[in-house]
Amino acid sequence: ILYGSHSSGDATPSSDVDLLAVRKGRGPILHDARKWRGLYLDVFIYPESKIVPCELMRVRGGKVVVESNGYGARLLKKLERRYARGPERLPHDEIVARRV
């Protein structure tokens, strides 16, 4: 999934290319940032087992570049549904603490 300024059309010549890739199975979340063919890439590779939609809101509005079995499109729809629900309510003690 391409996201960020290149997805939204706001990229400048110095913008990096933000990508999210999802692989089957388990394992660590990988982060790879490098220059490639004159572009700066910023790639996060998540195993399916570590996908948590509320932690991937930065990908909202992204564009599926390559996918298998519709996974990318489903993930983007899931992110939109989660965003539409709004933030989760804070526990009462946290509300009181923040007021203090």
MDTraj code that builds the backbone (N, CA, C; nanometers):
import mdtraj as md
import numpy as np

residues = "ILE LEU TYR GLY SER HIS SER SER GLY ASP ALA THR PRO SER SER ASP VAL ASP LEU LEU ALA VAL ARG LYS GLY ARG GLY PRO ILE LEU HIS ASP ALA ARG LYS TRP ARG GLY LEU TYR LEU ASP VAL PHE ILE TYR PRO GLU SER LYS ILE VAL PRO CYS GLU LEU MET ARG VAL ARG GLY GLY LYS VAL VAL VAL GLU SER ASN GLY TYR GLY ALA ARG LEU LEU LYS LYS LEU GLU ARG ARG TYR ALA ARG GLY PRO GLU ARG LEU PRO HIS ASP GLU ILE VAL ALA ARG ARG VAL".split()
xyz = np.array([
    [0.0855, -0.1172, 0.0000],
    [0.0000, 0.0000, 0.0000],
    [0.0898, 0.1230, 0.0000],
    [0.0697, 0.2087, -0.0973],
    [0.1385, 0.3373, -0.1044],
    [0.0564, 0.4356, -0.0218],
    [0.1209, 0.5076, 0.0684],
    [0.0494, 0.6053, 0.1503],
    [0.1349, 0.7293, 0.1655],
    [0.0829, 0.8292, 0.2323],
    [0.1594, 0.9519, 0.2517],
    [0.1467, 1.0456, 0.1331],
    [0.2463, 1.1307, 0.1176],
    [0.2379, 1.2387, 0.0192],
    [0.2309, 1.1890, -0.1249],
    [0.2934, 1.0782, -0.1565],
    [0.2850, 1.0273, -0.2938],
    [0.1461, 0.9720, -0.3240],
    [0.0782, 0.9222, -0.2244],
    [-0.0572, 0.8719, -0.2421],
    [-0.1576, 0.9870, -0.2516],
    [-0.1369, 1.0898, -0.1720],
    [-0.2322, 1.2009, -0.1677],
    [-0.2072, 1.3055, -0.2759],
    [-0.0936, 1.2962, -0.3428],
    [-0.0622, 1.3940, -0.4473],
    [0.0102, 1.5166, -0.3965],
    [0.0556, 1.5146, -0.2709],
    [0.1229, 1.6293, -0.2105],
    [0.2750, 1.6162, -0.2107],
    [0.3285, 1.5202, -0.2817],
    [0.4732, 1.4950, -0.2785],
    [0.5505, 1.6095, -0.3433],
    [0.6661, 1.6349, -0.2864],
    [0.7604, 1.7309, -0.3420],
    [0.8820, 1.6514, -0.3902],
    [0.9741, 1.7147, -0.4607],
    [1.0922, 1.6401, -0.5046],
    [1.1717, 1.5763, -0.3906],
    [1.1599, 1.6302, -0.2704],
    [1.2354, 1.5734, -0.1579],
    [1.1528, 1.4767, -0.0722],
    [1.0289, 1.4504, -0.1111],
    [0.9434, 1.3589, -0.0336],
    [0.9903, 1.2144, -0.0460],
    [0.9758, 1.1411, 0.0638],
    [1.0047, 0.9984, 0.0569],
    [0.8807, 0.9247, 0.0085],
    [0.9004, 0.7991, -0.0287],
    [0.7904, 0.7145, -0.0741],
    [0.7576, 0.6196, 0.0401],
    [0.6373, 0.6340, 0.0951],
    [0.5943, 0.5532, 0.2096],
    [0.5173, 0.4315, 0.1602],
    [0.5605, 0.3142, 0.2037],
    [0.4962, 0.1894, 0.1636],
    [0.4715, 0.0998, 0.2844],
    [0.3578, 0.0323, 0.2831],
    [0.3266, -0.0700, 0.3820],
    [0.3112, -0.2013, 0.3070],
    [0.3845, -0.3014, 0.3491],
    [0.3724, -0.4361, 0.2931],
    [0.3295, -0.5296, 0.4050],
    [0.2480, -0.6278, 0.3701],
    [0.2011, -0.7257, 0.4678],
    [0.2366, -0.8642, 0.4145],
    [0.2971, -0.9428, 0.5028],
    [0.3339, -1.0794, 0.4649],
    [0.2547, -1.1777, 0.5507],
    [0.2386, -1.2960, 0.4996],
    [0.1675, -1.3995, 0.5741],
    [0.2507, -1.4449, 0.6932],
    [0.1814, -1.4967, 0.7919],
    [0.2504, -1.5584, 0.9033],
    [0.2872, -1.4642, 1.0155],
    [0.3913, -1.5053, 1.0863],
    [0.4368, -1.4344, 1.2059],
    [0.5762, -1.3794, 1.1833],
    [0.6286, -1.3161, 1.2849],
    [0.7632, -1.2631, 1.2766],
    [0.7655, -1.1170, 1.3162],
    [0.8810, -1.0560, 1.3049],
    [0.8947, -0.9172, 1.3473],
    [0.8398, -0.8198, 1.2430],
    [0.8115, -0.6998, 1.2890],
    [0.7808, -0.5896, 1.1986],
    [0.9151, -0.5374, 1.1498],
    [0.9295, -0.5258, 1.0204],
    [1.0548, -0.4782, 0.9625],
    [1.0375, -0.3368, 0.9096],
    [1.1426, -0.2570, 0.9214],
    [1.1416, -0.1200, 0.8703],
    [1.2667, -0.1034, 0.7851],
    [1.2486, -0.0657, 0.6599],
    [1.3600, -0.0489, 0.5686],
    [1.3507, 0.0894, 0.5056],
    [1.4511, 0.1700, 0.5262],
    [1.4580, 0.3031, 0.4661],
    [1.5882, 0.3110, 0.3880],
    [1.5775, 0.3488, 0.2602],
    [1.6969, 0.3574, 0.1760],
    [1.6678, 0.4403, 0.0521],
    [1.7733, 0.4785, -0.0144],
    [1.7605, 0.5481, -0.1412],
    [1.7621, 0.4428, -0.2516],
    [1.6669, 0.4537, -0.3447],
    [1.6539, 0.3574, -0.4531],
    [1.6137, 0.4318, -0.5799],
    [1.6971, 0.4228, -0.6819],
    [1.6714, 0.4892, -0.8104],
    [1.6386, 0.6368, -0.7934],
    [1.7105, 0.7020, -0.7046],
    [1.6925, 0.8447, -0.6824],
    [1.5789, 0.8824, -0.5889],
    [1.5069, 0.7845, -0.5374],
    [1.3966, 0.8101, -0.4447],
    [1.4312, 0.7559, -0.3069],
    [1.3809, 0.8217, -0.2054],
    [1.3956, 0.7707, -0.0698],
    [1.2736, 0.6859, -0.0370],
    [1.2974, 0.5601, -0.0071],
    [1.1897, 0.4688, 0.0289],
    [1.1824, 0.4539, 0.1805],
    [1.0623, 0.4463, 0.2319],
    [1.0390, 0.4209, 0.3737],
    [0.9343, 0.3095, 0.3799],
    [0.9798, 0.1875, 0.3990],
    [0.8944, 0.0697, 0.3871],
    [0.8801, -0.0001, 0.5220],
    [0.7557, -0.0266, 0.5591],
    [0.7260, -0.1070, 0.6772],
    [0.6678, -0.2384, 0.6284],
    [0.7192, -0.3492, 0.6809],
    [0.6720, -0.4817, 0.6428],
    [0.6177, -0.5491, 0.7685],
    [0.4871, -0.5720, 0.7691],
    [0.4190, -0.6312, 0.8845],
    [0.3791, -0.7752, 0.8539],
    [0.3948, -0.8648, 0.9504],
    [0.3308, -0.9955, 0.9351],
    [0.1816, -0.9764, 0.9635],
    [0.0980, -1.0549, 0.8983],
    [-0.0470, -1.0438, 0.9203],
    [-0.0825, -1.0506, 1.0684],
    [-0.0081, -1.1299, 1.1438],
    [-0.0391, -1.1500, 1.2853],
    [-0.0202, -1.0233, 1.3689],
    [0.0489, -0.9228, 1.3164],
    [0.0743, -0.8007, 1.3941],
    [0.0009, -0.6783, 1.3397],
    [-0.0957, -0.7005, 1.2520],
    [-0.1744, -0.5891, 1.1996],
    [-0.2758, -0.5474, 1.3051],
    [-0.2650, -0.4240, 1.3517],
    [-0.3592, -0.3650, 1.4467],
    [-0.4086, -0.2352, 1.3826],
    [-0.5327, -0.2354, 1.3297],
    [-0.5792, -0.1201, 1.2533],
    [-0.5611, 0.0153, 1.3210],
    [-0.5894, 0.0260, 1.4500],
    [-0.5789, 0.1579, 1.5140],
    [-0.4344, 0.2085, 1.5187],
    [-0.3377, 0.1207, 1.4993],
    [-0.1981, 0.1628, 1.4970],
    [-0.1494, 0.1958, 1.3556],
    [-0.2345, 0.1755, 1.2564],
    [-0.1948, 0.1991, 1.1177],
    [-0.2749, 0.3111, 1.0520],
    [-0.3275, 0.4025, 1.1308],
    [-0.4091, 0.5096, 1.0746],
    [-0.3324, 0.5952, 0.9735],
    [-0.2000, 0.5965, 0.9820],
    [-0.1201, 0.6746, 0.8864],
    [-0.1373, 0.6226, 0.7434],
    [-0.1843, 0.5002, 0.7289],
    [-0.2005, 0.4380, 0.5979],
    [-0.3355, 0.4732, 0.5347],
    [-0.4277, 0.5285, 0.6156],
    [-0.5603, 0.5673, 0.5650],
    [-0.5454, 0.6529, 0.4399],
    [-0.6285, 0.6273, 0.3424],
    [-0.6229, 0.7042, 0.2187],
    [-0.5171, 0.6540, 0.1221],
    [-0.4499, 0.5467, 0.1610],
    [-0.3458, 0.4908, 0.0754],
    [-0.4043, 0.4235, -0.0477],
    [-0.3148, 0.3812, -0.1347],
    [-0.3549, 0.3157, -0.2585],
    [-0.2863, 0.1798, -0.2672],
    [-0.3648, 0.0797, -0.2976],
    [-0.3100, -0.0543, -0.3129],
    [-0.2294, -0.0578, -0.4425],
    [-0.1048, -0.1002, -0.4312],
    [-0.0174, -0.1107, -0.5480],
    [-0.0151, -0.2548, -0.5973],
    [0.0028, -0.3473, -0.5046],
    [0.0032, -0.4906, -0.5351],
    [-0.0679, -0.5598, -0.4198],
    [-0.1521, -0.6589, -0.4523],
    [-0.2178, -0.7317, -0.3449],
    [-0.2470, -0.8745, -0.3863],
    [-0.2765, -0.9534, -0.2861],
    [-0.3132, -1.0929, -0.3073],
    [-0.4484, -1.1160, -0.2427],
    [-0.5420, -1.1674, -0.3167],
    [-0.6752, -1.2023, -0.2647],
    [-0.7505, -1.0838, -0.2047],
    [-0.7247, -0.9632, -0.2508],
    [-0.7979, -0.8467, -0.2025],
    [-0.7596, -0.7998, -0.0639],
    [-0.6481, -0.8489, -0.0100],
    [-0.6101, -0.8176, 0.1282],
    [-0.5908, -0.6671, 0.1494],
    [-0.5206, -0.6008, 0.0598],
    [-0.4930, -0.4578, 0.0765],
    [-0.6194, -0.3747, 0.0774],
    [-0.7099, -0.4027, -0.0150],
    [-0.8367, -0.3287, -0.0204],
    [-0.9175, -0.3512, 0.1067],
    [-0.9200, -0.4751, 0.1555],
    [-0.9927, -0.5032, 0.2805],
    [-0.9307, -0.4301, 0.3985],
    [-0.7981, -0.4256, 0.4035],
    [-0.7311, -0.3557, 0.5125],
    [-0.7651, -0.2065, 0.5089],
    [-0.7617, -0.1453, 0.3928],
    [-0.7958, -0.0026, 0.3832],
    [-0.9406, 0.0231, 0.4245],
    [-1.0320, -0.0647, 0.3876],
    [-1.1724, -0.0500, 0.4302],
    [-1.1846, -0.0630, 0.5815],
    [-1.1111, -0.1570, 0.6386],
    [-1.1125, -0.1752, 0.7833],
    [-1.0618, -0.0491, 0.8536],
    [-0.9568, 0.0118, 0.7996],
    [-0.9043, 0.1349, 0.8581],
    [-1.0075, 0.2476, 0.8514],
    [-1.0789, 0.2576, 0.7396],
    [-1.1822, 0.3615, 0.7262],
    [-1.2949, 0.3409, 0.8265],
    [-1.3367, 0.2154, 0.8445],
    [-1.4426, 0.1877, 0.9426],
    [-1.3966, 0.2222, 1.0838],
    [-1.2727, 0.1864, 1.1166],
    [-1.2196, 0.2164, 1.2504],
    [-1.2085, 0.3664, 1.2716],
    [-1.1658, 0.4393, 1.1713],
    [-1.1535, 0.5853, 1.1800],
    [-1.2913, 0.6496, 1.2000],
    [-1.3907, 0.5996, 1.1290],
    [-1.5256, 0.6554, 1.1381],
    [-1.5846, 0.6408, 1.2782],
    [-1.5420, 0.5383, 1.3525],
    [-1.5914, 0.5194, 1.4896],
    [-1.5375, 0.6246, 1.5845],
    [-1.4282, 0.6879, 1.5496],
    [-1.3681, 0.7886, 1.6359],
    [-1.2798, 0.7248, 1.7424],
    [-1.2183, 0.8106, 1.8243],
    [-1.1272, 0.7574, 1.9262],
    [-1.2028, 0.6823, 2.0353],
    [-1.1341, 0.5863, 2.0947],
    [-1.1937, 0.5124, 2.2049],
    [-1.1989, 0.6018, 2.3282],
    [-1.3007, 0.5850, 2.4064],
    [-1.3200, 0.6662, 2.5264],
    [-1.2114, 0.6334, 2.6285],
    [-1.1588, 0.7381, 2.6897],
    [-1.0586, 0.7195, 2.7941],
    [-1.1251, 0.6700, 2.9220],
    [-1.0557, 0.5895, 3.0011],
    [-1.1094, 0.5493, 3.1319],
    [-1.1262, 0.6731, 3.2212],
    [-1.2204, 0.6656, 3.3134],
    [-1.2522, 0.7787, 3.4003],
    [-1.1288, 0.8318, 3.4741],
    [-1.0451, 0.7421, 3.5285],
    [-0.9285, 0.7883, 3.6030],
    [-0.8300, 0.8643, 3.5124],
    [-0.8234, 0.8284, 3.3858],
    [-0.7341, 0.9002, 3.2933],
    [-0.7904, 1.0387, 3.2628],
    [-0.9202, 1.0496, 3.2494],
    [-0.9830, 1.1804, 3.2273],
    [-0.9551, 1.2723, 3.3451],
    [-0.9709, 1.2188, 3.4673],
    [-0.9450, 1.2980, 3.5882],
    [-0.7973, 1.3391, 3.5930],
    [-0.7072, 1.2475, 3.5645],
    [-0.5644, 1.2772, 3.5673],
    [-0.5280, 1.3869, 3.4668],
    [-0.5853, 1.3824, 3.3511],
    [-0.5540, 1.4831, 3.2489],
    [-0.6091, 1.6203, 3.2866],
    [-0.7223, 1.6216, 3.3560],
    [-0.7755, 1.7500, 3.4015],
    [-0.6860, 1.8148, 3.5062],
    [-0.6242, 1.7310, 3.5897],
    [-0.5356, 1.7800, 3.6942],
    [-0.4121, 1.8391, 3.6284],
])
top = md.Topology()
chain = top.add_chain()
for i, resn in enumerate(residues, 1):
    res = top.add_residue(resn, chain, resSeq=i)
    for name in ("N", "CA", "C"):
        top.add_atom(name, md.element.get_by_symbol(name[0]), res)
traj = md.Trajectory(xyz[None], top)
